[in-house]
């Protein structure tokens, strides 16, 4: 996606690459490179989100998360189910940033490495519709399975003095990129049509510049705008990221063997 950028990929492109690389690095150790087994998922959680798992008093919390994410009940997580976990964590973090404490200083950045609070919980409500909006079907009506209540993201990387894990960096990037482009037209919780175009032209310029149809970004905006309010909120923004990541994953899965791994 970034061949036109000699200095490297954009932050959004790096995040998508990270989602693919992290999944690939844990999937397939038990035989199937397209899914995470229960053992592989536990390994992923213990390494990438180790401070969360180590802080849990209930030893069965990861098993319950696996069950909630496993929509087809096959005892494995495919890439779209894995994305649902990332989307749920990202939405939890975004909700906490958007609703700062009523007392004390506002903590504007989740996963800030200066000791700021990072608390959050998914609760029992629906998690972000991290669907697979690929090509003409940029969105769908499917919802993510509810994760167990209280999926805190507090101090996710406190175990890692050298910095966050790759998964945590990706979640941080999702928030940072959205915040960077939202609000320039007045409403910081959504992307206006102009802000979305700026995002696309900057973060995914190699895609937009390669399109012969000048109306492609407008159509993408319309497809992603699930409530038809002319703006994209954070869950709708996540649908775009999820769709791009899924498209890349499916392309790699169908590629000859030497090209399947990043």
Buried (B, 14 or more C-beta within 10 A) or exposed (E): BBEEEEEEBBBBBBBBBBBBEBBBBBBBEBEEEBBBBBEBBBBBBEBBBBBBBEBEEEEEBBBEBBBBBBBEEEEBBBBBBBBBBBBBBBBBBBBBBEEEEEEEEEBEBBBEEEEBBBBBBBBEEBBBBBBBBBEEEBBBEEBBBBBBEEBBBBBBBEBEEEEBBBBBBBBBBBBBBBBBBBBEBEEEEBBBBEBBBBBBEBBBBBBBEEEEEEEBBEEBBBBBBBEEEEBBBBBBBBBBBBBBBBBBBBEBEEEEEEEBEE
